[in-house]
Amino acid sequence: MTEYLDADEWPVVEDPHRKGYVFPPANIASSYTTVSTKALQDLPHYDIGDLGRVVLLTALTEPAAAGSQGDDLDHHGLVKLDPEDLAGRLDADTDEIAAAVQELSDRFLLISPEGQGDDVWQINPMVAFRGSAAAQHKVIDRLVEQRGGEFPVPPEPGAVLANTATGKTYRA
């Protein structure tokens, strides 16, 4: 296996069994979001409105913001979704945005992290993640620890779910 830098100084690894591929430099790697193919295949089949889908796709592209501790939310896989800002950008009212975010949360596509504030959400790291695989595993470990050893896995589309807080049942 041979490693060298291309014209843009990106490490290129050549392997006789594979075509060459490029790794982005570490200083810009966080601008890449890895999205689960399964999540993309399932998204059209979830019983969520078009606005919910748009909010999820918007969340995937939102830049990181400062967290409650002043740290970079992107480092933790978090995103700030301000309902008033989203309502203005998506031509919806804040109640519609709140309902769309709740639809995504009910299906564990968005997760409400502990201690980060009302407008800060965790995109389920099994759905999409911006950052390295090592950072993704740290986020998954943190979520498992926060939830007493259980990880919030997105359900299969069409599964019947129940919200224990509201008693409402719905289809994924």
PyMOL commands that set and color helices and strands:
alter all, ss='L'
color gray80, all
select helices_A, chain A and resi 26-29+37-45+50-61+73-76+83-90+94-106+133-146
alter helices_A, ss='H'
color red, helices_A
select strands_A, chain A and resi 2-5+11-15+18-22+33-35+78-80+110-111+120-123+128-130+160-162+169-171
alter strands_A, ss='S'
color yellow, strands_A
deselect
rebuild
show_as cartoon
